[in-house]
Amino acid sequence: MSLRWSIRVVFSRYQLKETIVSMALVGAMVGAASGGWINDAYGRKKATLLADVVFTAGAIVMAVAPDPYVLILGRLLVGLGVGIASVTAPVYIAEASPSEVRGGLVSTNVLMITGGQFLSYLVNLSFTQVPGTWRWMLGVSAVPAIIQFFFMLCLPESPRWLFIKNEKAKAIAVLSKIYDIARLEDEVDHLSAALEEERQRKNTVRYLDVFKTKEIRLAFLAGAGLQAFQQFCGINTVMYYSPTIVQMAGFNSNQLALLLSLVVAAVNAAGTVVGIYLIDHVGRKKLALSSLIGVIASLVILAGAFFAESSGSSSGIYGWLAVIGLALYIAFFSPGMGPVPWTVNSEIYPEQYRGICGGMSATVNWISNLIVAQTFLTLAEAVGTSATFLILAGIAVLAVVFVVMFVPETKGLTFVEVEQIWKERAWGSGYNTESLLEQANKS
């Protein structure tokens, strides 16, 4: 009876912790699923403003929560805001960026995320000795959302969205601030062609329409698959639970665990900076593959460290090896599999499908994120931390195969050229994909 009660207590403790963490992911799933429609119907700017308002409300609810259930509600609201923003930001940046620097600029969005994670660990560390510690930690997250809200009021709407909505004068005014006269004419011609193509199709794109056309199915498979593998390789397990993992490795001080997690977050942000440079120089596909190979090696190191520690070896030595494994994991993941899925999803869909497909693929990301976050601690308790990291390494091997088979290189290509790649893959219609890639690489 005592053993049963102990198992129940452990399960409830992990289950409540996983639920609090995962409820934000549930909200993000809903936000991402609806975010594509909101983007297409009301524009990228209004969608961002809505995300800021919802996130701020959630942060306030978390800060004043009288019990875990209200805290869970606050996490749900925060997740809604994050989900909408995760769809909106990459699309907004991609649609306002010249093709030759689009990857780097979309990756900068990922840098802001990883930089924010670093700052959040720094803030958490500063509040560890303050009364009402966790309330301050959660409530202060509203500050960036409030700042972004007011800055976003000063920014224009996406020129591509304006053009598609027949607000051509406003679109051209925005584009004229980005391109010189010669390039401006080319961009307007491309947008005019996209608008004409949309008029020949249905006025409204529905979710099921994504699966009716072969080239769109292939594009969505590549985009959604990248998003799923990004999460199933375990990145947010590392980020959400890094203090817990550090404590599992033998470092029992909460303050030390947070400090070591701060180092991990700093490596994450630094790696993203490297990715911003590499993504438009090395290319999306090569960067993803090299990143995954490093992730596999790092996860094997982590598995070995936890196996040795559980076997009764010196916890100090293998505890530090686990921390090094975490740092290596982030160092390999952050330049490649961090920004590549978001960059690829911002550029592989035709104009009329970009919002809805971006929302659907982001939803896949958050669903995958939820599955991993909701099961990691329970799985580690059931089969051991070492075996859990080996499972993640096996998934990363599958991700390598997926990228090789299904993800094309889109470095330097215009949106029109990317569409031609999918048509060639789907129908073999004679589009010279290799020639397009050569021209893009030369430019």
C-alpha positions in Angstrom: 0.0 0.0 0.0 2.9 2.3 0.9 4.5 1.6 -2.5 1.3 2.3 -4.4 0.8 5.6 -2.5 4.4 6.6 -3.3 3.9 5.9 -7.0 0.7 7.9 -7.0 2.4 10.9 -5.3 5.3 10.9 -7.8 3.0 10.5 -10.7 0.7 13.4 -9.5 3.7 15.7 -8.9 5.1 15.1 -12.3 1.7 15.2 -13.9 0.8 18.6 -12.4 4.2 20.1 -13.3 3.9 18.8 -16.9 0.3 20.1 -17.1 1.3 23.6 -16.0 4.1 23.6 -18.6 2.0 22.0 -21.3 -1.1 24.2 -21.0 0.8 27.0 -22.7 1.4 24.6 -25.5 -2.3 23.8 -25.7 -3.0 27.5 -26.1 -0.2 27.8 -28.6 -1.8 25.0 -30.7 -5.2 26.9 -30.7 -3.5 30.2 -31.4 -1.4 28.8 -34.3 -4.4 27.0 -35.8 -6.5 30.2 -35.8 -3.5 32.4 -36.5 -3.3 31.6 -40.2 -6.9 32.6 -40.7 -6.5 35.8 -38.6 -3.4 36.7 -40.7 -5.2 36.2 -44.0 -8.4 37.9 -42.9 -7.2 40.9 -40.9 -3.5 41.2 -41.8 -0.2 40.5 -40.2 -0.1 43.8 -38.2 -3.5 43.3 -36.5 -2.7 39.7 -35.7 0.5 40.7 -33.9 -1.3 43.4 -31.9 -3.9 40.8 -30.9 -1.2 38.4 -29.8 0.4 41.1 -27.6 -2.9 41.9 -25.9 -3.7 38.2 -25.2 -0.2 37.4 -24.0 -0.2 40.4 -21.6 -3.5 39.3 -20.1 -2.1 35.9 -19.6 1.0 37.1 -17.8 -1.1 39.2 -15.4 -3.4 36.3 -14.7 -0.4 34.1 -13.9 1.2 36.7 -11.6 -2.0 37.0 -9.4 -3.0 33.4 -9.6 -4.3 32.2 -6.2 -4.0 28.5 -7.0 -2.6 26.1 -9.7 -5.8 26.1 -11.7 -5.8 29.9 -12.3 -2.1 29.6 -13.1 -3.0 27.0 -15.7 -5.6 29.4 -17.2 -2.9 32.1 -17.4 -0.6 29.7 -19.1 -3.4 29.0 -21.6 -3.8 32.7 -22.5 0.0 33.2 -22.8 0.0 30.2 -25.1 -2.7 31.7 -27.3 -0.6 34.8 -27.8 2.5 32.9 -28.5 0.7 30.6 -31.0 -0.7 33.6 -33.0 2.7 35.3 -33.0 4.6 32.2 -34.1 2.5 32.2 -37.3 2.6 35.9 -37.9 6.1 37.0 -37.2 7.9 34.8 -39.8 5.4 35.5 -42.5 5.5 39.3 -41.9 9.3 39.4 -42.0 9.5 37.1 -45.1 7.0 39.2 -47.0 8.8 42.4 -46.3 12.3 41.0 -47.0 14.4 40.9 -50.2 14.9 37.2 -51.2 18.7 37.4 -50.8 18.5 38.2 -47.1 15.1 36.7 -46.3 16.6 33.7 -44.4 18.8 35.8 -42.2 16.0 38.2 -41.3 13.5 35.4 -40.5 16.3 33.8 -38.4 16.6 37.1 -36.5 13.1 36.4 -35.3 14.4 33.1 -33.8 17.3 35.1 -32.3 14.8 37.3 -30.5 13.1 34.2 -29.1 16.4 32.6 -27.9 17.6 35.9 -26.7 14.3 36.3 -24.8 14.8 32.8 -23.2 18.3 33.9 -22.1 16.9 37.0 -20.5 14.1 35.1 -18.9 16.6 32.8 -17.1 18.6 35.9 -16.1 15.4 37.5 -14.7 14.4 34.2 -12.9 17.9 34.1 -11.3 17.6 37.7 -10.1 14.2 36.9 -8.5 15.3 33.8 -6.7 15.8 35.6 -3.3 12.8 38.0 -3.7 9.5 37.5 -1.8 6.8 36.3 -4.2 9.5 34.9 -6.4 7.5 33.0 -9.0 4.8 35.8 -9.3 7.5 38.3 -10.3 9.1 35.8 -12.7 5.8 35.2 -14.5 4.3 38.7 -14.3 7.4 40.5 -15.8 6.9 38.6 -19.0 4.1 41.1 -19.9 6.7 43.9 -20.3 8.1 42.8 -23.7 4.6 42.2 -25.1 3.5 45.7 -24.0 6.7 47.2 -25.6 6.1 45.3 -28.9 2.5 46.4 -29.0 3.4 50.1 -29.1 6.3 49.6 -31.5 4.1 47.6 -33.8 1.6 50.5 -34.0 4.4 52.4 -35.8 5.1 49.7 -38.4 3.3 49.2 -41.8 1.2 46.3 -42.9 2.8 43.6 -45.0 3.0 44.9 -48.6 2.1 41.5 -50.0 -1.0 41.3 -47.9 -2.0 44.8 -48.9 -1.6 44.0 -52.6 -3.6 40.8 -52.3 -6.4 42.9 -50.6 -6.4 45.4 -53.5 -4.8 48.2 -51.5 -2.1 48.6 -54.2 -1.2 52.2 -53.4 -0.4 51.4 -49.7 1.5 48.3 -50.8 3.7 50.2 -53.3 4.3 52.9 -50.7 5.7 50.3 -48.3 7.7 48.5 -51.0 9.3 51.9 -52.1 10.9 52.1 -48.6 12.5 48.7 -49.1 13.6 48.6 -52.8 15.1 51.0 -55.4 13.0 52.0 -58.5 14.3 49.2 -60.7 13.7 46.5 -58.1 10.4 48.0 -57.1 9.0 47.5 -60.6 10.0 43.8 -60.5 8.4 43.3 -57.1 5.2 45.0 -58.3 5.1 42.7 -61.4 5.5 39.6 -59.2 2.7 40.7 -56.9 0.5 41.5 -59.9 1.1 38.0 -61.2 0.3 36.5 -57.8 -2.9 38.5 -57.6 -4.0 37.4 -61.0 -3.3 33.8 -60.2 -5.4 34.1 -57.0 -8.3 35.6 -58.9 -8.3 32.5 -61.2 -8.6 30.2 -58.1 -11.2 30.2 -55.3 -11.5 33.5 -53.4 -11.2 31.8 -50.1 -8.7 29.0 -49.3 -9.9 26.5 -46.8 -8.0 24.0 -44.7 -9.0 21.0 -46.9 -7.8 22.9 -50.0 -4.2 22.4 -48.9 -4.6 18.6 -49.6 -6.3 18.9 -52.9 -3.3 20.0 -55.0 -0.2 17.8 -55.2 2.4 20.6 -55.1 0.7 22.1 -52.0 0.6 18.7 -50.3 4.3 18.3 -51.0 5.1 21.8 -49.7 3.0 21.2 -46.6 4.7 17.8 -46.0 8.1 19.4 -46.0 7.1 22.4 -43.8 5.0 20.5 -41.3 7.6 17.6 -41.2 10.4 20.0 -40.3 8.3 21.6 -37.6 7.5 18.2 -36.1 11.1 17.0 -36.1 12.2 20.2 -34.6 10.2 19.4 -31.5 10.6 15.6 -31.4 14.4 16.1 -31.4 13.8 17.4 -27.9 14.7 21.1 -28.0 12.0 22.5 -25.8 12.5 19.6 -23.4 16.0 20.9 -22.9 14.8 24.5 -22.6 11.7 23.9 -20.4 13.3 21.3 -18.2 17.0 22.3 -18.2 17.0 23.2 -14.5 15.3 19.8 -13.8 17.8 18.0 -16.1 20.7 19.8 -14.4 19.4 18.7 -11.0 18.9 15.1 -12.3 22.6 15.3 -13.2 23.5 15.8 -9.6 23.4 19.6 -9.0 20.8 19.9 -6.3 20.9 23.7 -5.6 18.0 25.5 -7.3 20.2 28.6 -7.8 23.0 26.6 -9.3 20.6 24.8 -11.6 19.2 28.1 -12.8 22.7 29.5 -13.3 23.8 26.5 -15.4 20.5 26.8 -17.4 21.4 30.4 -18.0 24.6 29.3 -19.6 22.6 26.8 -21.8 20.3 29.7 -22.8 23.3 31.9 -23.7 24.7 29.2 -25.9 21.3 29.0 -27.6 21.2 32.7 -28.4 24.8 32.7 -29.6 24.2 29.7 -31.8 21.2 31.5 -33.4 23.5 34.4 -34.3 25.7 32.0 -36.2 22.7 30.6 -37.9 21.6 34.0 -39.2 24.9 34.2 -41.1 25.0 30.6 -42.3 21.4 30.2 -43.5 21.8 32.6 -46.5 25.4 31.4 -47.2 25.4 27.6 -46.6 21.7 27.1 -47.4 18.7 25.8 -45.5 19.1 22.1 -46.3 22.9 21.7 -45.5 22.5 23.7 -42.3 19.6 21.5 -41.1 21.6 18.3 -41.9 24.8 19.4 -40.2 22.7 20.6 -37.2 21.0 17.2 -36.9 24.2 15.2 -37.0 25.6 17.3 -34.1 22.3 16.9 -32.2 22.5 13.1 -32.5 26.1 13.0 -31.2 25.1 15.3 -28.3 22.1 13.2 -27.3 24.3 10.1 -27.2 26.7 12.0 -24.9 23.8 12.9 -22.7 22.5 9.3 -22.6 26.0 8.0 -21.7 26.4 10.6 -18.9 23.1 9.7 -17.3 23.6 6.0 -17.7 27.0 6.3 -16.0 25.5 8.4 -13.2 22.7 5.9 -12.6 25.2 3.1 -12.5 26.7 4.6 -9.4 29.7 6.3 -11.0 31.0 9.6 -9.7 28.0 12.0 -10.0 30.3 15.0 -10.1 32.2 14.0 -13.1 29.2 12.7 -15.1 27.0 15.5 -13.9 29.4 18.0 -15.6 29.5 15.7 -18.7 25.7 16.0 -18.8 25.9 19.8 -18.6 28.5 19.8 -21.4 26.2 17.5 -23.4 23.3 20.0 -23.0 25.6 22.8 -24.1 26.8 20.9 -27.2 23.2 20.0 -28.0 22.2 23.6 -28.0 25.3 24.7 -29.9 24.4 22.3 -32.7 20.7 22.8 -32.7 20.4 26.5 -32.5 22.1 27.5 -35.8 20.3 24.9 -37.8 17.1 23.2 -36.6 16.2 26.2 -34.6 15.7 28.7 -37.5 15.5 26.5 -40.5 11.9 25.1 -40.0 10.5 28.6 -39.5 12.5 30.1 -42.4 11.5 27.3 -44.8 7.8 27.6 -43.8 7.8 31.3 -44.4 8.9 30.9 -48.1 7.7 27.5 -49.5 4.0 28.3 -49.9 2.2 30.2 -52.6 0.8 33.6 -51.6 -2.8 32.5 -51.2 -1.7 29.5 -49.0 1.0 31.2 -47.0 -1.2 32.2 -44.0 -3.2 29.0 -43.7 -0.3 26.6 -44.4 1.9 28.6 -42.0 -0.7 28.3 -39.4 -1.2 24.6 -39.9 2.5 23.8 -39.8 3.0 25.9 -36.7 0.1 24.0 -35.1 2.0 20.8 -35.9 5.0 22.3 -34.2 3.0 23.1 -31.0 1.2 19.7 -31.0 4.6 18.0 -31.2 5.9 20.4 -28.5 3.0 19.4 -26.3 3.5 15.7 -26.7 7.2 16.0 -25.8 6.7 18.4 -22.9 3.8 16.3 -21.5 5.7 13.0 -21.6 9.3 13.8 -21.0 9.4 13.6 -17.1 7.0 10.7 -17.0 9.0 8.8 -19.7 12.3 9.5 -17.9 10.7 8.2 -14.7 9.5 5.0 -16.5 12.5 4.0 -18.7 15.2 6.2 -17.3 16.7 9.5 -18.5 19.4 7.8 -20.5 17.0 5.7 -22.5 14.8 8.8 -23.1 17.7 10.7 -24.7 18.5 7.7 -26.8 14.9 7.7 -28.1 15.3 11.4 -29.0 18.6 10.5 -30.8 16.7 7.9 -32.8 14.1 10.4 -33.9 16.9 12.8 -35.0 18.2 10.0 -37.2 14.8 9.8 -38.9 14.9 13.6 -39.3 18.1 13.4 -41.3 16.4 10.9 -43.7 13.3 13.2 -43.9 15.4 16.3 -44.8 17.4 14.4 -47.4 14.2 13.1 -49.1 11.6 15.8 -48.8 13.1 19.3 -48.2 14.4 21.2 -51.2 17.0 24.0 -51.0 15.3 27.4 -51.2 18.4 29.6 -50.5 18.1 32.9 -52.5 15.1 31.9 -54.5 12.1 34.2 -55.1 8.6 33.0 -54.0 7.8 32.4 -57.7 10.9 30.2 -58.2 10.0 28.2 -55.1 6.6 27.5 -56.5 8.2 26.2 -59.6 10.2 23.7 -57.6 7.0 22.2 -56.2 5.4 22.0 -59.6 8.4 20.3 -61.0 8.4 17.8 -58.1 4.7 17.2 -58.4 4.2 17.0 -62.1 7.6 16.8 -63.7 6.4 19.7 -65.9 9.9 20.6 -67.2 10.8 23.3 -64.8 14.6 23.5 -64.7 15.1 23.4 -60.9 18.8 22.9 -61.0 19.2 26.0 -63.2 17.2 28.0 -60.7 19.4 26.9 -57.8 22.5 27.7 -59.8 21.3 31.2 -60.5 20.3 31.7 -56.9 23.7 30.6 -55.6 25.6 32.9 -58.0 23.5 35.8 -56.9 
